[in-house]
Amino acid sequence: MPSTNGISNVPSGSWGTVSSSDVSRRTFNPIRDVLSRPVKPLSTPQSTKDLISLSIGDPTVFGNFKTHPVVVEAVEEAVRSYGFNGYPPSVGVPQAREAVAKKYSHPDAPLTANDVVMASGCSGAVEMAIGVLCSEGQNILLPRPGFCLYNTVAGSRNIETRLYNLVAEKNWEVDIEHMESLIDSNTAAILINNPSNPCGSNFTKAHLRAILAVCDRHKIPLISDEIYADMVFSGQVFTPTATLTSTVPILTLGGLAKQWLIPGWRIGWILVNDRNNAFAQVRQGLFALSTLINGPCAPIQAAIPRIFDDVPESYLPALNKQLEAHARILESELGKAPGIEVISPQGAMYVMVKLDLQAFVDIADDADFCHKLKWEENVEILPGECFAYPGTVRLVITPPKDKLHSATARIAAFCRRHHI
C-alpha cells in the first residue's frame, strides 16, 4: 500500500536501523570513555593486588569523607514536612534561591534570590550556562588542562571549543596572551574554573583581574565555575571572581556536591552577576532552559537554608585541613618516584603530575602509563588526554591515607621498574 505521507512504507515485520540523533553522536565524555575501556592484557605479570582507584572526583567512595549530620537532618526534615513532594518552580524553590543569594552575596557583587537559578548539580549548571550564552557555530574559550565536561557540553551543541593554555610552571595560571589570541567576532563566552579540576590550583586576585580585563576589552561574558569555592589549603585565599569587577557580566556556577560531600544529591546553581543589565535576555534564556527539567529535586533544595545556617563554621576549615593532609601525602611520596614531577596543589581535590616520558624505557604516552600502571599495580588514575593535556596524569586525593600510601608506593615501584 502506498504511504500517505510520501515516504515509502517499510514492509510489515521488518525494521531497519534506527539512527541516533546528531546531538547524541556528538556527545563524548573522555573520562567515562577511559574508565569503560577494558584493561588489555600485557606481557608483564598482572597485579593480583586490590584495586585502588584515584580516578573519579567523588569524595564519598571510600566512606572516609562524610557530610555533616546537620546536612542529613535538614533533608530528613524537608522530606517529613510533606511540603516538597510536588513540582518545584523550574528556576528553584524560593527559600533555596534566597539562601544561596544570602550566602554568596558580597558588597562588591550583590545578589538577590532573582539572581539565582537552581540546577541539577553543577554539571547541569555548566550545561545551562553554555547553552544560554553560546549558539551553534559560535565558539567558547575553555582551559587546557580543563574539566572535560565543558568540551562534552559544547561539542554536543555543535559549539566550537578553543582551548587556552594553563602554565604548569606558574601554578597553572592562564597564559593571558594565548587566551586573548583565540578571541574573534564569533567568540560567545570565556569559561574559567577556580579552584581547578584537574589542576588543584587557585588564582590570585591579580590574575583574576587580568582575565577580567580580557573580557572587558573584548566585551565577552565570563562563566566562572566555582564548584570548589573556599576549598583551598593553608596560605591560600579564594576570591569569587564576580567581586573583582563592576562591568563584566558573569555567570558563577556552584553547588552542594564538593564542599558538602554530597555529589549524588545533584544540586547546583547559577549566580547571575550583572551590574549593568547586560544579561536581560540571558535571564529569560535561563528561565526557558530551566523548564527543560522543571527544576532539580525539591526536598534537597528545601534543606539548603538549614544547611547553610546550622552546619558549624568549623566544618569547612576542618575539611580543608583533611584534604590538604591527603594532598601532601601524594605530593611527598610521588616526589620520590623517578620520571614524574608533582605540581603542588593549592586546593580542590586533585593533584596533577607531569611525566618525563623520555625517562621511561617503554612508556609511549600518558594513556600508556595509566594502562600499564593498572595492569601491573592495579592503581587507577586518569591520563592527561582526558583533560586535553598529554604528558600528565591526574590523581584524586580523597581516598583514606593508608590507601594513598599504598597507591604511591605502587606508583613509585612502577616508575622505578620502567625508568631508564
Disulfide bonds with the S-S distance in Angstrom:
none
